[in-house]
Amino acid sequence: MSIEIKKVASKAELKKFIRFNYELYKDNPYSVPDLYDDMLNTFSPKKNAAFEFCEADYFLAYRDGQLVGRVAAIINRRANETWNRHCVRFGWIDFVDDINVSRALIDTVKEWGRQRGMNEIEGPLGFTDMDAEGMLIEGFDQLSTMATIYNHPYYPRHMEQLGMEKSADWVEMKIYIPEAIPEKHLRISNIIQQKYNLHVRKLTGTKEIYETGIGQEIFRLVNEAYAPLFGFSKMTERQIDSYVKMYVPVLDLRMVTLVENEQNELVAVGISMPSLSEALQKAKGKLLPLGWYHLLKALKWKRPKVLDLLLVAVRPDYQSKGVNALLFTDLIPVYQQLGFEYAESNPELEENGKVQSQWQYFKTEQHKRRRCFKAGL
């Protein structure tokens, strides 16, 4: 049976592109749907600041007139310049278990990239590191998070059949909240705080964030801290402003910890929030009519037992010095007070020893692994 590939060219087709994932996974207990409006903003050149340095097209796959797959083709020019590459990314890829469908989708992205001077393909990746990335290869029986991709076990098998190989792996951890701060962890925290004249800063309200510009400082710190990591491209000021507006309204500031030096410069940040996985499943990707209620309930009234570690960043000149210990010495009592049982680390590059080492004094469980695949064109 022949596969027809059609480029998304209308709002109606973009809606089909977004909703295909919801339909494919509607009965799956582990998949967490994105909010439809968030996806509309992500794919809109007017709304997504990443289009300042990215270009993209979206494609639908049909078999006998039935929608059976989707994929986004993306070129991040800033990332290519940073890493001296000519790479086209594939992202938001979904398909039924038919190698002809997955091959048609990947071949479409390859040809799209070749027409624009690219010589390699890599993914799943989004526009930037702030989008979900990596294909699940272990942990198919684990609930996904709002920041990650869930996919069927046949996806990576298809990638291998198509001749794609590993480009990078991320691991995900469950970090169990201890009854008391581990003694070694606390001792390191006290030593580091005194040795480098550091102090913890807690934010008092959204007004402080907007008026002082600390929200922008946090994401500029992320630009510095994440610069050496796989595929990273520096966020623009417009992107930073949009992320501040997106995240600040939903944060519980008790779960946000900043570390500053004696000059009151920001050197580390830890941001976490209650897991919204089950709430997003109940919302089914929609805020209306009652999706907002499920999300608000998880954030404010009846928190789940799981929290998401959204962001941990340390300024490069303070890395490998134990500064992370200060973040979690402050946050652990908050987690205990709010009744959390464990945290989801979200993806951490497997070779990132600096990140892995911060969990050494805690009970942990690696429960997921995801992979970025690559191939030449």
BALOBA-1460 file (C-alpha; in Angstrom, 3 decimals):
// residues 377
<rec num="1" residu="m" x="0.000" y="0.000" z="0.000"/>
<rec num="2" residu="s" x="1.414" y="3.373" z="-1.018"/>
<rec num="3" residu="i" x="2.027" y="6.097" z="1.537"/>
<rec num="4" residu="e" x="1.064" y="9.667" z="0.678"/>
<rec num="5" residu="i" x="2.929" y="12.490" z="2.404"/>
<rec num="6" residu="k" x="1.224" y="15.870" z="2.601"/>
<rec num="7" residu="k" x="2.746" y="19.091" z="3.916"/>
<rec num="8" residu="v" x="0.633" y="20.923" z="6.470"/>
<rec num="9" residu="a" x="-0.702" y="24.011" z="4.713"/>
<rec num="10" residu="s" x="-3.763" y="25.094" z="6.694"/>
<rec num="11" residu="k" x="-5.038" y="25.519" z="10.245"/>
<rec num="12" residu="a" x="-7.239" y="22.463" z="9.785"/>
<rec num="13" residu="e" x="-4.238" y="20.349" z="8.793"/>
<rec num="14" residu="l" x="-2.188" y="21.694" z="11.686"/>
<rec num="15" residu="k" x="-5.003" y="20.651" z="14.006"/>
<rec num="16" residu="k" x="-4.838" y="17.139" z="12.520"/>
<rec num="17" residu="f" x="-1.064" y="17.174" z="13.015"/>
<rec num="18" residu="i" x="-1.440" y="18.001" z="16.721"/>
<rec num="19" residu="r" x="-4.407" y="15.747" z="17.398"/>
<rec num="20" residu="f" x="-2.861" y="12.689" z="15.745"/>
<rec num="21" residu="n" x="-0.723" y="12.073" z="18.829"/>
<rec num="22" residu="y" x="-3.761" y="12.307" z="21.106"/>
<rec num="23" residu="e" x="-5.663" y="9.793" z="19.008"/>
<rec num="24" residu="l" x="-2.753" y="7.357" z="18.737"/>
<rec num="25" residu="y" x="-2.239" y="7.327" z="22.520"/>
<rec num="26" residu="k" x="-5.736" y="8.027" z="23.858"/>
<rec num="27" residu="d" x="-5.998" y="4.646" z="25.617"/>
<rec num="28" residu="n" x="-2.364" y="4.459" z="26.738"/>
<rec num="29" residu="p" x="-1.959" y="4.751" z="30.542"/>
<rec num="30" residu="y" x="1.630" y="6.074" z="30.327"/>
<rec num="31" residu="s" x="1.380" y="8.789" z="27.685"/>
<rec num="32" residu="v" x="0.876" y="12.408" z="28.817"/>
<rec num="33" residu="p" x="-0.773" y="14.688" z="26.213"/>
<rec num="34" residu="d" x="0.470" y="18.194" z="25.539"/>
<rec num="35" residu="l" x="-1.967" y="21.050" z="25.847"/>
<rec num="36" residu="y" x="-3.392" y="21.781" z="22.414"/>
<rec num="37" residu="d" x="-2.999" y="25.564" z="22.761"/>
<rec num="38" residu="d" x="0.647" y="25.170" z="23.796"/>
<rec num="39" residu="m" x="1.289" y="23.118" z="20.673"/>
<rec num="40" residu="l" x="-0.402" y="25.730" z="18.482"/>
<rec num="41" residu="n" x="1.936" y="28.361" z="19.938"/>
<rec num="42" residu="t" x="4.974" y="26.112" z="19.510"/>
<rec num="43" residu="f" x="4.291" y="25.572" z="15.803"/>
<rec num="44" residu="s" x="3.425" y="29.216" z="15.093"/>
<rec num="45" residu="p" x="6.187" y="31.459" z="13.659"/>
<rec num="46" residu="k" x="4.370" y="34.442" z="15.183"/>
<rec num="47" residu="k" x="4.214" y="32.955" z="18.693"/>
<rec num="48" residu="n" x="7.416" y="30.877" z="18.949"/>
<rec num="49" residu="a" x="10.521" y="33.057" z="19.289"/>
<rec num="50" residu="a" x="12.705" y="30.146" z="18.121"/>
<rec num="51" residu="f" x="11.639" y="30.971" z="14.574"/>
<rec num="52" residu="e" x="14.094" y="33.875" z="14.764"/>
<rec num="53" residu="f" x="16.772" y="31.280" z="13.973"/>
<rec num="54" residu="c" x="14.763" y="28.188" z="12.950"/>
<rec num="55" residu="e" x="12.727" y="27.129" z="9.963"/>
<rec num="56" residu="a" x="10.282" y="24.233" z="9.881"/>
<rec num="57" residu="d" x="7.608" y="22.409" z="7.955"/>
<rec num="58" residu="y" x="5.176" y="19.764" z="9.183"/>
<rec num="59" residu="f" x="4.093" y="16.649" z="7.307"/>
<rec num="60" residu="l" x="1.232" y="14.163" z="7.536"/>
<rec num="61" residu="a" x="1.341" y="10.568" z="6.278"/>
<rec num="62" residu="y" x="-1.753" y="8.922" z="4.780"/>
<rec num="63" residu="r" x="-2.347" y="5.268" z="3.892"/>
<rec num="64" residu="d" x="-5.461" y="4.545" z="1.859"/>
<rec num="65" residu="g" x="-6.804" y="7.950" z="2.856"/>
<rec num="66" residu="q" x="-6.316" y="7.356" z="6.577"/>
<rec num="67" residu="l" x="-3.945" y="9.482" z="8.691"/>
<rec num="68" residu="v" x="-1.178" y="7.165" z="9.943"/>
<rec num="69" residu="g" x="1.779" y="9.399" z="10.837"/>
<rec num="70" residu="r" x="3.255" y="12.845" z="11.324"/>
<rec num="71" residu="v" x="6.664" y="14.508" z="11.561"/>
<rec num="72" residu="a" x="8.180" y="17.985" z="11.827"/>
<rec num="73" residu="a" x="11.267" y="18.916" z="9.789"/>
<rec num="74" residu="i" x="13.346" y="21.598" z="11.520"/>
<rec num="75" residu="i" x="16.586" y="23.437" z="10.900"/>
<rec num="76" residu="n" x="18.025" y="25.254" z="13.905"/>
<rec num="77" residu="r" x="20.571" y="27.548" z="12.256"/>
<rec num="78" residu="r" x="21.954" y="28.750" z="15.567"/>
<rec num="79" residu="a" x="22.675" y="25.197" z="16.753"/>
<rec num="80" residu="n" x="24.246" y="24.334" z="13.399"/>
<rec num="81" residu="e" x="26.519" y="27.374" z="13.614"/>
<rec num="82" residu="t" x="27.417" y="26.614" z="17.231"/>
<rec num="83" residu="w" x="28.344" y="22.992" z="16.524"/>
<rec num="84" residu="n" x="29.612" y="23.528" z="12.949"/>
<rec num="85" residu="r" x="27.075" y="21.174" z="11.413"/>
<rec num="86" residu="h" x="24.594" y="21.022" z="8.546"/>
<rec num="87" residu="c" x="21.885" y="19.077" z="10.330"/>
<rec num="88" residu="v" x="18.147" y="18.788" z="9.791"/>
<rec num="89" residu="r" x="16.134" y="17.737" z="12.832"/>
<rec num="90" residu="f" x="13.070" y="15.530" z="12.903"/>
<rec num="91" residu="g" x="10.649" y="16.079" z="15.757"/>
<rec num="92" residu="w" x="7.105" y="15.356" z="16.909"/>
<rec num="93" residu="i" x="7.268" y="12.074" z="15.021"/>
<rec num="94" residu="d" x="4.445" y="9.568" z="15.454"/>
<rec num="95" residu="f" x="3.428" y="6.646" z="13.287"/>
<rec num="96" residu="v" x="1.529" y="3.373" z="13.271"/>
<rec num="97" residu="d" x="3.529" y="0.144" z="13.308"/>
<rec num="98" residu="d" x="4.278" y="0.066" z="9.596"/>
<rec num="99" residu="i" x="7.870" y="0.494" z="8.410"/>
<rec num="100" residu="n" x="6.604" y="1.959" z="5.148"/>
<rec num="101" residu="v" x="5.045" y="4.839" z="7.105"/>
<rec num="102" residu="s" x="8.095" y="5.600" z="9.247"/>
<rec num="103" residu="r" x="10.383" y="5.315" z="6.199"/>
<rec num="104" residu="a" x="8.230" y="7.747" z="4.219"/>
<rec num="105" residu="l" x="8.276" y="10.253" z="7.080"/>
<rec num="106" residu="i" x="12.046" y="10.074" z="7.618"/>
<rec num="107" residu="d" x="12.744" y="10.162" z="3.879"/>
<rec num="108" residu="t" x="10.588" y="13.283" z="3.603"/>
<rec num="109" residu="v" x="12.638" y="15.046" z="6.284"/>
<rec num="110" residu="k" x="15.872" y="13.900" z="4.615"/>
<rec num="111" residu="e" x="14.821" y="15.316" z="1.242"/>
<rec num="112" residu="w" x="13.575" y="18.534" z="2.863"/>
<rec num="113" residu="g" x="16.972" y="18.891" z="4.533"/>
<rec num="114" residu="r" x="18.953" y="18.098" z="1.373"/>
<rec num="115" residu="q" x="17.062" y="20.812" z="-0.501"/>
<rec num="116" residu="r" x="18.331" y="23.270" z="2.115"/>
<rec num="117" residu="g" x="21.964" y="22.177" z="2.053"/>
<rec num="118" residu="m" x="21.941" y="19.801" z="5.018"/>
<rec num="119" residu="n" x="24.023" y="16.606" z="5.074"/>
<rec num="120" residu="e" x="22.772" y="14.779" z="8.186"/>
<rec num="121" residu="i" x="19.542" y="14.095" z="10.052"/>
<rec num="122" residu="e" x="19.040" y="13.843" z="13.815"/>
<rec num="123" residu="g" x="16.150" y="13.447" z="16.222"/>
<rec num="124" residu="p" x="13.698" y="13.400" z="17.788"/>
<rec num="125" residu="l" x="14.550" y="17.000" z="18.636"/>
<rec num="126" residu="g" x="12.458" y="20.139" z="18.885"/>
<rec num="127" residu="f" x="13.300" y="23.686" z="17.938"/>
<rec num="128" residu="t" x="15.469" y="24.079" z="21.057"/>
<rec num="129" residu="d" x="16.424" y="22.242" z="24.245"/>
<rec num="130" residu="m" x="13.328" y="23.658" z="25.900"/>
<rec num="131" residu="d" x="11.236" y="21.329" z="23.740"/>
<rec num="132" residu="a" x="10.874" y="17.625" z="24.481"/>
<rec num="133" residu="e" x="13.614" y="15.539" z="22.883"/>
<rec num="134" residu="g" x="14.746" y="11.933" z="22.601"/>
<rec num="135" residu="m" x="12.867" y="8.722" z="21.774"/>
<rec num="136" residu="l" x="11.989" y="6.434" z="24.671"/>
<rec num="137" residu="i" x="13.955" y="3.153" z="24.474"/>
<rec num="138" residu="e" x="13.502" y="1.924" z="28.080"/>
<rec num="139" residu="g" x="10.703" y="2.494" z="30.594"/>
<rec num="140" residu="f" x="7.643" y="1.931" z="28.431"/>
<rec num="141" residu="d" x="5.690" y="0.921" z="31.557"/>
<rec num="142" residu="q" x="6.448" y="4.203" z="33.364"/>
<rec num="143" residu="l" x="4.246" y="7.295" z="33.416"/>
<rec num="144" residu="s" x="5.672" y="10.036" z="31.236"/>
<rec num="145" residu="t" x="6.166" y="13.639" z="32.358"/>
<rec num="146" residu="m" x="4.920" y="16.867" z="30.823"/>
<rec num="147" residu="a" x="8.472" y="17.666" z="29.658"/>
<rec num="148" residu="t" x="9.133" y="14.402" z="27.832"/>
<rec num="149" residu="i" x="7.961" y="12.260" z="24.928"/>
<rec num="150" residu="y" x="6.211" y="8.939" z="25.298"/>
<rec num="151" residu="n" x="6.307" y="6.514" z="22.393"/>
<rec num="152" residu="h" x="5.440" y="2.911" z="21.626"/>
<rec num="153" residu="p" x="8.245" y="0.300" z="21.874"/>
<rec num="154" residu="y" x="8.230" y="-0.230" z="18.105"/>
<rec num="155" residu="y" x="9.450" y="3.334" z="17.405"/>
<rec num="156" residu="p" x="13.179" y="2.751" z="18.117"/>
<rec num="157" residu="r" x="13.054" y="-0.579" z="16.260"/>
<rec num="158" residu="h" x="11.883" y="1.313" z="13.188"/>
<rec num="159" residu="m" x="14.721" y="3.835" z="13.536"/>
<rec num="160" residu="e" x="17.277" y="1.017" z="13.625"/>
<rec num="161" residu="q" x="15.655" y="-0.693" z="10.627"/>
<rec num="162" residu="l" x="15.979" y="2.606" z="8.761"/>
<rec num="163" residu="g" x="19.736" y="2.584" z="9.364"/>
<rec num="164" residu="m" x="19.806" y="5.244" z="12.051"/>
<rec num="165" residu="e" x="22.278" y="4.999" z="14.927"/>
<rec num="166" residu="k" x="22.700" y="6.429" z="18.394"/>
<rec num="167" residu="s" x="23.675" y="10.077" z="18.611"/>
<rec num="168" residu="a" x="23.043" y="10.632" z="22.347"/>
<rec num="169" residu="d" x="21.208" y="9.030" z="25.265"/>
<rec num="170" residu="w" x="19.444" y="10.589" z="28.205"/>
<rec num="171" residu="v" x="18.578" y="8.764" z="31.429"/>
<rec num="172" residu="e" x="15.763" y="9.608" z="33.829"/>
<rec num="173" residu="m" x="15.781" y="8.969" z="37.552"/>
<rec num="174" residu="k" x="13.376" y="8.643" z="40.403"/>
<rec num="175" residu="i" x="14.955" y="10.432" z="43.377"/>
<rec num="176" residu="y" x="13.244" y="9.459" z="46.606"/>
<rec num="177" residu="i" x="12.682" y="12.205" z="49.162"/>
<rec num="178" residu="p" x="14.597" y="11.263" z="52.340"/>
<rec num="179" residu="e" x="13.110" y="11.545" z="55.820"/>
<rec num="180" residu="a" x="16.061" y="13.752" z="56.739"/>
<rec num="181" residu="i" x="18.707" y="15.562" z="54.710"/>
<rec num="182" residu="p" x="21.603" y="13.073" z="54.247"/>
<rec num="183" residu="e" x="24.422" y="13.871" z="56.673"/>
<rec num="184" residu="k" x="27.149" y="14.008" z="54.008"/>
<rec num="185" residu="h" x="24.965" y="16.167" z="51.810"/>
<rec num="186" residu="l" x="24.315" y="18.604" z="54.665"/>
<rec num="187" residu="r" x="28.004" y="18.739" z="55.578"/>
<rec num="188" residu="i" x="29.004" y="19.522" z="51.998"/>
<rec num="189" residu="s" x="26.342" y="22.208" z="51.832"/>
<rec num="190" residu="n" x="27.673" y="23.939" z="54.953"/>
<rec num="191" residu="i" x="31.278" y="23.743" z="53.773"/>
<rec num="192" residu="i" x="30.527" y="25.088" z="50.301"/>
<rec num="193" residu="q" x="28.372" y="27.901" z="51.642"/>
<rec num="194" residu="q" x="31.165" y="29.135" z="53.903"/>
<rec num="195" residu="k" x="34.057" y="28.495" z="51.511"/>
<rec num="196" residu="y" x="32.551" y="30.476" z="48.630"/>
<rec num="197" residu="n" x="30.484" y="32.973" z="50.655"/>
<rec num="198" residu="l" x="27.211" y="31.801" z="49.125"/>
<rec num="199" residu="h" x="23.694" y="32.340" z="50.347"/>
<rec num="200" residu="v" x="20.246" y="31.038" z="49.452"/>
<rec num="201" residu="r" x="17.650" y="33.440" z="48.105"/>
<rec num="202" residu="k" x="13.934" y="32.747" z="48.096"/>
<rec num="203" residu="l" x="11.527" y="34.694" z="45.923"/>
<rec num="204" residu="t" x="8.594" y="36.368" z="47.650"/>
<rec num="205" residu="g" x="6.143" y="36.839" z="44.787"/>
<rec num="206" residu="t" x="5.613" y="37.287" z="41.084"/>
<rec num="207" residu="k" x="5.891" y="41.065" z="41.458"/>
<rec num="208" residu="e" x="9.478" y="40.653" z="42.629"/>
<rec num="209" residu="i" x="10.257" y="38.435" z="39.644"/>
<rec num="210" residu="y" x="8.865" y="40.860" z="37.090"/>
<rec num="211" residu="e" x="10.226" y="44.046" z="38.678"/>
<rec num="212" residu="t" x="13.758" y="42.813" z="39.414"/>
<rec num="213" residu="g" x="14.273" y="40.869" z="36.190"/>
<rec num="214" residu="i" x="15.374" y="37.796" z="38.130"/>
<rec num="215" residu="g" x="13.313" y="35.585" z="35.806"/>
<rec num="216" residu="q" x="15.429" y="36.714" z="32.860"/>
<rec num="217" residu="e" x="18.596" y="36.213" z="34.930"/>
<rec num="218" residu="i" x="17.595" y="32.594" z="35.554"/>
<rec num="219" residu="f" x="17.353" y="31.792" z="31.851"/>
<rec num="220" residu="r" x="20.566" y="33.676" z="31.063"/>
<rec num="221" residu="l" x="22.217" y="31.441" z="33.649"/>
<rec num="222" residu="v" x="20.762" y="28.425" z="31.817"/>
<rec num="223" residu="n" x="22.384" y="29.724" z="28.620"/>
<rec num="224" residu="e" x="25.766" y="29.690" z="30.362"/>
<rec num="225" residu="a" x="25.325" y="26.412" z="32.206"/>
<rec num="226" residu="y" x="23.938" y="24.383" z="29.320"/>
<rec num="227" residu="a" x="26.197" y="25.771" z="26.571"/>
<rec num="228" residu="p" x="28.466" y="22.663" z="26.369"/>
<rec num="229" residu="l" x="25.565" y="20.177" z="26.321"/>
<rec num="230" residu="f" x="24.481" y="18.152" z="23.303"/>
<rec num="231" residu="g" x="22.786" y="20.214" z="20.606"/>
<rec num="232" residu="f" x="22.245" y="23.280" z="22.806"/>
<rec num="233" residu="s" x="21.600" y="26.648" z="21.187"/>
<rec num="234" residu="k" x="21.599" y="29.868" z="23.165"/>
<rec num="235" residu="m" x="18.167" y="31.329" z="23.927"/>
<rec num="236" residu="t" x="17.438" y="34.800" z="22.604"/>
<rec num="237" residu="e" x="16.083" y="37.560" z="24.823"/>
<rec num="238" residu="r" x="12.681" y="37.181" z="23.158"/>
<rec num="239" residu="q" x="12.679" y="33.474" z="23.990"/>
<rec num="240" residu="i" x="13.720" y="34.222" z="27.553"/>
<rec num="241" residu="d" x="10.901" y="36.734" z="27.983"/>
<rec num="242" residu="s" x="8.369" y="34.217" z="26.660"/>
<rec num="243" residu="y" x="9.564" y="31.489" z="29.060"/>
<rec num="244" residu="v" x="9.347" y="33.871" z="32.011"/>
<rec num="245" residu="k" x="5.747" y="34.692" z="31.082"/>
<rec num="246" residu="m" x="4.966" y="31.015" z="30.562"/>
<rec num="247" residu="y" x="6.374" y="29.567" z="33.783"/>
<rec num="248" residu="v" x="6.139" y="32.267" z="36.459"/>
<rec num="249" residu="p" x="2.317" y="32.171" z="36.843"/>
<rec num="250" residu="v" x="2.274" y="28.427" z="37.617"/>
<rec num="251" residu="l" x="5.269" y="28.185" z="39.958"/>
<rec num="252" residu="d" x="4.998" y="27.550" z="43.680"/>
<rec num="253" residu="l" x="7.844" y="29.805" z="44.793"/>
<rec num="254" residu="r" x="8.548" y="27.588" z="47.788"/>
<rec num="255" residu="m" x="9.867" y="25.111" z="45.221"/>
<rec num="256" residu="v" x="12.197" y="27.637" z="43.604"/>
<rec num="257" residu="t" x="15.637" y="28.103" z="45.161"/>
<rec num="258" residu="l" x="18.348" y="30.513" z="44.053"/>
<rec num="259" residu="v" x="21.977" y="30.588" z="45.197"/>
<rec num="260" residu="e" x="23.917" y="33.853" z="45.052"/>
<rec num="261" residu="n" x="27.511" y="34.800" z="45.831"/>
<rec num="262" residu="e" x="28.641" y="37.654" z="48.062"/>
<rec num="263" residu="q" x="28.191" y="40.103" z="45.153"/>
<rec num="264" residu="n" x="24.544" y="38.920" z="44.976"/>
<rec num="265" residu="e" x="25.190" y="37.399" z="41.549"/>
<rec num="266" residu="l" x="23.072" y="34.401" z="40.622"/>
<rec num="267" residu="v" x="25.235" y="31.265" z="40.508"/>
<rec num="268" residu="a" x="22.689" y="28.434" z="40.767"/>
<rec num="269" residu="v" x="18.975" y="27.774" z="40.464"/>
<rec num="270" residu="g" x="16.679" y="24.849" z="41.172"/>
<rec num="271" residu="i" x="13.059" y="24.909" z="39.989"/>
<rec num="272" residu="s" x="10.547" y="22.130" z="40.609"/>
<rec num="273" residu="m" x="6.791" y="21.731" z="40.644"/>
<rec num="274" residu="p" x="4.139" y="19.093" z="41.331"/>
<rec num="275" residu="s" x="3.840" y="16.533" z="38.556"/>
<rec num="276" residu="l" x="1.063" y="17.459" z="36.148"/>
<rec num="277" residu="s" x="1.130" y="14.102" z="34.347"/>
<rec num="278" residu="e" x="-2.135" y="12.711" z="35.697"/>
<rec num="279" residu="a" x="-3.847" y="16.105" z="35.490"/>
<rec num="280" residu="l" x="-2.866" y="16.450" z="31.822"/>
<rec num="281" residu="q" x="-4.202" y="12.961" z="31.141"/>
<rec num="282" residu="k" x="-7.529" y="13.950" z="32.690"/>
<rec num="283" residu="a" x="-7.538" y="17.217" z="30.727"/>
<rec num="284" residu="k" x="-6.965" y="15.257" z="27.483"/>
<rec num="285" residu="g" x="-4.923" y="18.080" z="26.040"/>
<rec num="286" residu="k" x="-7.608" y="20.745" z="26.534"/>
<rec num="287" residu="l" x="-7.990" y="23.576" z="29.025"/>
<rec num="288" residu="l" x="-11.717" y="23.810" z="28.327"/>
<rec num="289" residu="p" x="-14.217" y="22.950" z="29.552"/>
<rec num="290" residu="l" x="-12.631" y="21.377" z="32.671"/>
<rec num="291" residu="g" x="-8.976" y="20.828" z="31.845"/>
<rec num="292" residu="w" x="-7.973" y="23.943" z="33.773"/>
<rec num="293" residu="y" x="-9.623" y="22.509" z="36.895"/>
<rec num="294" residu="h" x="-7.523" y="19.317" z="36.848"/>
<rec num="295" residu="l" x="-4.311" y="21.331" z="36.408"/>
<rec num="296" residu="l" x="-5.157" y="23.853" z="39.112"/>
<rec num="297" residu="k" x="-6.121" y="21.059" z="41.493"/>
<rec num="298" residu="a" x="-2.711" y="19.374" z="41.027"/>
<rec num="299" residu="l" x="-0.883" y="22.663" z="41.497"/>
<rec num="300" residu="k" x="-2.810" y="24.053" z="44.455"/>
<rec num="301" residu="w" x="-5.309" y="21.802" z="46.200"/>
<rec num="302" residu="k" x="-4.532" y="18.122" z="45.933"/>
<rec num="303" residu="r" x="-0.915" y="17.657" z="44.969"/>
<rec num="304" residu="p" x="0.317" y="14.328" z="43.608"/>
<rec num="305" residu="k" x="3.020" y="12.365" z="45.423"/>
<rec num="306" residu="v" x="5.461" y="13.055" z="42.591"/>
<rec num="307" residu="l" x="7.298" y="16.255" z="41.715"/>
<rec num="308" residu="d" x="9.129" y="17.230" z="38.535"/>
<rec num="309" residu="l" x="12.619" y="18.708" z="38.658"/>
<rec num="310" residu="l" x="12.124" y="21.181" z="35.852"/>
<rec num="311" residu="l" x="15.422" y="22.983" z="35.955"/>
<rec num="312" residu="v" x="18.759" y="22.757" z="37.766"/>
<rec num="313" residu="a" x="21.546" y="25.021" z="36.533"/>
<rec num="314" residu="v" x="24.895" y="26.101" z="37.989"/>
<rec num="315" residu="r" x="27.149" y="28.803" z="36.571"/>
<rec num="316" residu="p" x="30.173" y="27.194" z="34.880"/>
<rec num="317" residu="d" x="32.753" y="28.665" z="37.282"/>
<rec num="318" residu="y" x="30.839" y="27.176" z="40.228"/>
<rec num="319" residu="q" x="30.284" y="23.720" z="38.743"/>
<rec num="320" residu="s" x="31.862" y="20.628" z="40.353"/>
<rec num="321" residu="k" x="32.126" y="22.500" z="43.649"/>
<rec num="322" residu="g" x="29.085" y="21.049" z="45.395"/>
<rec num="323" residu="v" x="26.834" y="24.084" z="44.919"/>
<rec num="324" residu="n" x="23.925" y="21.780" z="44.044"/>
<rec num="325" residu="a" x="23.986" y="20.671" z="47.693"/>
<rec num="326" residu="l" x="22.791" y="24.120" z="48.766"/>
<rec num="327" residu="l" x="19.826" y="23.915" z="46.405"/>
<rec num="328" residu="f" x="18.561" y="20.619" z="47.745"/>
<rec num="329" residu="t" x="19.373" y="21.354" z="51.384"/>
<rec num="330" residu="d" x="16.842" y="24.158" z="51.008"/>
<rec num="331" residu="l" x="14.351" y="22.221" z="48.871"/>
<rec num="332" residu="i" x="14.181" y="18.876" z="50.699"/>
<rec num="333" residu="p" x="12.322" y="20.288" z="53.741"/>
<rec num="334" residu="v" x="9.848" y="21.908" z="51.326"/>
<rec num="335" residu="y" x="9.294" y="18.581" z="49.558"/>
<rec num="336" residu="q" x="8.762" y="16.884" z="52.916"/>
<rec num="337" residu="q" x="6.293" y="19.535" z="54.063"/>
<rec num="338" residu="l" x="4.279" y="19.237" z="50.836"/>
<rec num="339" residu="g" x="4.125" y="15.446" z="51.073"/>
<rec num="340" residu="f" x="6.104" y="14.388" z="48.008"/>
<rec num="341" residu="e" x="7.473" y="10.833" z="47.889"/>
<rec num="342" residu="y" x="9.884" y="11.110" z="44.980"/>
<rec num="343" residu="a" x="11.071" y="13.441" z="42.244"/>
<rec num="344" residu="e" x="11.344" y="12.827" z="38.505"/>
<rec num="345" residu="s" x="14.704" y="14.063" z="37.282"/>
<rec num="346" residu="n" x="13.531" y="14.386" z="33.662"/>
<rec num="347" residu="p" x="16.199" y="13.676" z="30.995"/>
<rec num="348" residu="e" x="19.884" y="13.929" z="31.930"/>
<rec num="349" residu="l" x="22.579" y="13.212" z="29.364"/>
<rec num="350" residu="e" x="24.143" y="9.889" z="30.302"/>
<rec num="351" residu="e" x="27.691" y="11.270" z="30.050"/>
<rec num="352" residu="n" x="26.894" y="14.310" z="32.218"/>
<rec num="353" residu="g" x="28.715" y="13.170" z="35.351"/>
<rec num="354" residu="k" x="28.275" y="16.545" z="37.036"/>
<rec num="355" residu="v" x="24.504" y="16.061" z="37.064"/>
<rec num="356" residu="q" x="24.600" y="12.371" z="37.940"/>
<rec num="357" residu="s" x="26.876" y="12.943" z="40.932"/>
<rec num="358" residu="q" x="24.415" y="15.244" z="42.696"/>
<rec num="359" residu="w" x="22.171" y="12.257" z="43.493"/>
<rec num="360" residu="q" x="24.884" y="10.104" z="45.079"/>
<rec num="361" residu="y" x="23.596" y="10.583" z="48.651"/>
<rec num="362" residu="f" x="19.983" y="9.788" z="47.778"/>
<rec num="363" residu="k" x="18.057" y="6.622" z="47.039"/>
<rec num="364" residu="t" x="17.548" y="6.627" z="43.281"/>
<rec num="365" residu="e" x="16.194" y="4.428" z="40.514"/>
<rec num="366" residu="q" x="16.973" y="4.810" z="36.838"/>
<rec num="367" residu="h" x="13.634" y="3.971" z="35.246"/>
<rec num="368" residu="k" x="13.753" y="5.463" z="31.743"/>
<rec num="369" residu="r" x="16.196" y="5.965" z="28.914"/>
<rec num="370" residu="r" x="15.689" y="7.847" z="25.682"/>
<rec num="371" residu="r" x="17.778" y="8.204" z="22.551"/>
<rec num="372" residu="c" x="18.501" y="10.678" z="19.794"/>
<rec num="373" residu="f" x="19.156" y="8.963" z="16.459"/>
<rec num="374" residu="k" x="21.233" y="10.202" z="13.546"/>
<rec num="375" residu="a" x="22.096" y="9.302" z="9.951"/>
<rec num="376" residu="g" x="23.781" y="10.846" z="6.946"/>
<rec num="377" residu="l" x="21.825" y="12.217" z="4.012"/>
